Amino acid sequence: METRQIQYFLEVAKREHVTEAAEALHVAQSSVSRQIFNLENDLGVELFIREGRSVKLTPLGRIFYERVKQIWNMMEDAKREVEEHLKPEKGTVRIAFPISMAAHTLPSIIYAFRTRYPEAKFQMSNALYYDLIDGVVNGEFNLAMIAPMPNHEKETKIKGATLFTENIVALIPLHHPLADRKSIRLRDLKDDPFCVLPEGFVFREQVVQACNDAGFSPQIALEGKDIDALKGLVSAGLGVALMPEMTLVDNTPRSTVMKPISDANLTRTVGVIFPTQRKLLPTEVLFYNFLLETYERLNEFSK
């Protein structure tokens, strides 16, 4: 196997389209097809099911893809590690995050970090909770901001640190009967329609459990694909929602009001995780330590 074959294979597998892979690689489509053919010939198996220019991995192709992707990431990390040991302040941080941190938390900390290290670069992606954990374990990225923090006793392949704990608050329409109160009880919302995230989101599970603990099952009326969608639904007067307080900093939509919840200690931990089986690269070490230092100061200031 050659490095070029692996690179082309990974791109085709990711895009499931030979022409699109060729365009991303800036090479001729015939070159990609030839390298894939040679790789399959070397291995003695078919890696793809062809459907015109579109392709799908065979069962053996999927196994090969998962293994080779990890190896490729390790090779890229090794190359970057050599480069960054010379100038870590100019390197790249690969980090993933949940969409709830996209509006305020992550941009704020990256801005502060680049104030100190202006030539540092970032490769960022967002993912669902369990995909963040899997991505760190599998080498798709080395750092992930996450909420809530995973249980390290169960997740032995990751480590990390809790950066801060934030409150869960209620977002209700401006003309809601409870809109004039300074705070509300969660149970006060038992007759309201709830707007929640889709199945599979950990935060949705937390909302449902909090309502159950308060003595009622939420009337789930609508689902929004992300936090901003929930804000839009509440703003339109279609229901109420619980959400992390940080997502409403400088971003509370019109026609809504945010209310603290008085009858339940609703919080979520926010932290950063990294793999136990790989070292962070030099620039990522800088960023990780910067996170710890920054939030330690902020937590002390808030006491």
C-alpha positions in Angstrom: 0.0 0.0 0.0 1.1 3.5 -0.8 0.4 6.7 1.1 -1.4 8.1 -2.0 -3.7 5.1 -2.2 -4.7 5.5 1.5 -5.3 9.3 1.1 -7.5 8.8 -2.0 -9.3 5.9 -0.4 -10.2 7.9 2.7 -11.4 10.8 0.6 -13.7 8.6 -1.5 -15.0 6.8 1.5 -15.8 10.1 3.3 -17.6 11.6 0.3 -19.0 8.4 -1.2 -18.4 10.0 -4.7 -15.3 9.6 -6.9 -15.7 12.9 -8.7 -16.2 14.9 -5.6 -13.2 13.2 -4.0 -11.1 14.1 -7.0 -12.2 17.7 -6.8 -11.3 17.9 -3.1 -7.9 16.3 -3.8 -7.3 18.6 -6.9 -6.5 15.6 -9.1 -8.1 13.9 -12.1 -11.0 11.6 -11.4 -9.2 8.9 -13.4 -6.2 9.1 -11.1 -8.5 8.5 -8.1 -10.2 5.6 -9.7 -6.8 4.0 -10.7 -5.4 4.3 -7.1 -8.5 2.7 -5.6 -8.3 -0.1 -8.2 -4.7 -0.7 -7.3 -5.4 -0.7 -3.6 -8.2 -3.2 -4.0 -5.9 -5.3 -6.2 -3.2 -5.2 -3.6 -5.6 -6.3 -0.8 -7.4 -8.8 -2.9 -10.9 -7.6 -1.9 -13.5 -5.0 -3.1 -13.7 -2.0 -0.8 -16.5 -0.3 -2.6 -19.9 -1.0 -4.1 -20.1 1.0 -7.3 -23.2 2.9 -8.3 -22.0 5.1 -11.2 -19.8 7.8 -9.8 -21.3 7.2 -6.3 -19.8 4.5 -4.1 -20.5 2.8 -0.8 -18.1 0.9 1.4 -18.5 -2.9 1.5 -18.5 -4.5 4.9 -14.8 -5.3 4.6 -14.3 -1.8 3.3 -15.9 -0.3 6.4 -13.6 -2.3 8.6 -10.6 -1.3 6.6 -11.7 2.4 6.6 -12.0 2.5 10.4 -8.5 1.1 10.9 -6.8 3.1 8.2 -8.5 6.4 9.4 -6.9 6.0 12.8 -3.5 5.3 11.2 -3.8 8.3 8.9 -4.7 10.5 11.8 -1.7 9.3 13.7 0.6 10.0 10.7 -0.8 13.5 10.5 -0.3 14.0 14.2 3.3 12.8 14.0 4.0 15.3 11.2 2.4 18.1 13.1 4.2 17.2 16.3 7.6 17.6 14.6 6.6 20.9 13.2 5.0 22.2 16.4 7.9 21.3 18.6 9.8 24.0 16.8 7.1 26.6 17.1 4.1 25.5 19.2 2.6 29.0 19.3 2.1 28.8 15.5 0.6 25.3 15.4 -3.0 24.0 15.0 -5.5 22.9 17.5 -8.0 20.3 16.3 -11.1 20.6 18.5 -14.7 19.6 18.4 -17.7 20.9 20.3 -21.5 20.7 20.8 -23.5 23.2 18.8 -24.7 24.7 22.1 -21.2 26.2 22.6 -20.9 27.6 19.1 -22.4 31.0 19.8 -20.6 32.2 22.9 -18.4 29.7 24.8 -16.0 28.5 22.2 -15.6 31.8 20.2 -14.8 33.7 23.4 -12.1 31.3 24.6 -10.5 31.1 21.1 -10.5 34.9 20.8 -8.7 35.1 24.2 -6.2 32.4 23.2 -5.4 34.0 19.9 -4.9 37.3 21.7 -2.0 35.6 23.4 -0.9 33.4 20.5 -2.1 35.3 17.3 -0.5 32.9 14.9 -2.2 29.8 16.3 -4.7 28.1 14.0 -7.8 26.0 14.7 -9.6 23.1 12.9 -13.1 23.0 14.4 -16.1 20.7 14.0 -19.3 20.2 15.9 -20.9 16.8 16.8 -23.4 15.2 19.1 -22.4 14.1 22.6 -21.4 10.5 22.0 -19.8 11.4 18.6 -17.5 13.9 20.5 -16.3 11.1 22.7 -15.9 8.6 19.8 -14.1 11.3 17.8 -11.5 11.8 20.6 -11.0 8.1 21.1 -10.7 7.4 17.3 -8.3 10.3 16.6 -10.6 12.5 14.5 -9.6 15.3 16.8 -7.6 15.4 20.0 -9.7 17.8 22.1 -13.4 18.3 22.6 -15.4 20.7 24.6 -18.3 18.7 26.1 -21.3 19.0 28.4 -21.9 17.3 30.7 -18.5 15.8 31.5 -18.4 12.0 30.9 -17.9 9.6 33.7 -14.2 8.8 33.5 -14.8 5.5 35.4 -16.8 4.3 32.4 -14.9 6.1 29.7 -11.4 4.8 30.3 -10.1 5.9 27.0 -10.5 9.6 27.7 -9.4 12.1 30.4 -10.3 15.7 30.9 -11.2 18.4 33.3 -14.4 20.2 34.3 -14.1 23.9 33.4 -17.2 25.3 35.0 -20.8 24.5 36.0 -23.7 26.4 34.5 -27.3 26.8 35.4 -30.2 25.4 33.3 -32.8 28.1 32.9 -36.3 28.4 31.4 -37.0 30.4 28.2 -40.6 31.4 27.9 -42.6 33.7 25.6 -42.7 37.3 26.5 -46.5 37.2 27.1 -46.5 34.0 29.2 -48.5 34.3 32.4 -45.2 33.8 34.4 -43.2 36.3 32.5 -43.3 39.0 35.3 -41.9 36.7 37.9 -38.2 37.0 39.0 -38.0 33.2 39.0 -40.3 30.2 38.4 -40.7 26.7 39.6 -40.2 24.0 37.1 -43.5 22.5 38.1 -45.2 25.7 37.1 -44.6 24.7 33.5 -46.2 21.3 33.7 -49.2 22.4 31.6 -47.1 24.1 28.9 -46.0 22.6 25.6 -42.2 22.0 25.6 -39.8 22.6 22.8 -36.9 20.1 23.0 -34.0 18.8 21.0 -34.4 15.7 19.0 -33.9 12.1 20.3 -30.3 11.3 20.8 -29.3 14.6 22.4 -28.1 14.2 26.0 -29.5 17.6 26.9 -33.0 16.4 25.9 -32.6 13.5 28.3 -31.6 15.9 31.0 -34.7 18.1 30.4 -37.1 15.1 30.5 -35.5 13.7 33.6 -35.7 17.1 35.4 -39.4 17.4 34.6 -39.9 13.8 35.9 -38.0 14.7 39.1 -40.4 17.7 39.5 -43.4 15.4 39.4 -44.6 15.6 35.8 -43.9 14.4 32.2 -43.2 17.3 29.8 -45.8 17.7 27.0 -43.3 17.6 24.1 -44.9 19.7 21.4 -42.1 20.5 19.0 -38.5 19.5 18.3 -35.8 21.9 17.2 -32.6 20.6 15.6 -30.4 22.8 17.8 -30.5 25.5 20.5 -31.1 28.3 18.1 -34.1 26.5 16.7 -35.5 26.1 20.2 -35.1 29.8 20.7 -37.1 30.5 17.5 -39.9 28.2 18.5 -40.2 29.9 21.9 -40.0 33.3 20.3 -42.9 32.3 18.0 -45.0 31.5 21.1 -45.1 27.8 20.4 -44.0 26.6 23.7 -41.4 26.8 26.5 -37.9 25.4 26.7 -35.1 24.7 29.1 -31.6 25.5 28.0 -28.1 26.1 29.3 -27.8 29.7 30.6 -24.6 30.2 28.6 -26.5 29.9 25.4 -28.5 33.0 26.2 -25.6 35.3 27.0 -26.0 38.3 24.6 -28.3 36.1 22.6 -31.8 36.1 24.2 -34.3 36.4 21.3 -37.0 39.0 21.1 -40.4 38.1 22.4 -38.9 35.8 25.1 -37.7 36.1 28.6 -35.2 34.0 30.6 -36.2 32.8 34.0 -34.1 31.1 36.8 -35.7 27.9 38.1 -36.1 28.0 41.9 -37.4 24.5 42.8 -34.7 22.4 41.2 -30.9 22.5 41.3 -30.5 22.2 37.6 -27.0 22.5 36.3 -24.7 21.0 33.8 -20.9 20.6 33.9 -18.9 21.9 31.0 -15.4 20.6 30.3 -12.8 19.5 27.9 -11.7 15.9 27.1 -8.6 14.3 25.4 -7.5 10.7 24.7 -5.6 8.6 27.1 -3.8 6.6 24.4 -2.3 9.6 22.5 -0.3 12.6 23.5 -1.7 16.1 22.9 0.4 18.0 20.3 2.4 21.0 21.5 -0.1 23.6 20.4 -3.0 21.6 21.9 -1.1 21.4 25.2 -0.9 25.2 25.1 -4.6 25.5 24.5 -5.6 22.9 27.1 -3.5 24.7 29.8 -4.9 28.0 28.7 -8.4 26.6 29.2 -7.6 25.4 32.7 -5.9 28.7 33.6 -8.7 30.9 32.2 -11.6 29.1 33.8 -9.9 28.8 37.1 -9.6 32.5 37.2 -13.2 33.0 36.1 -14.5 30.6 38.7 -12.5 32.4 41.5 -13.8 35.7 40.3 -17.4 34.5 40.4 -17.2 33.3 44.0 
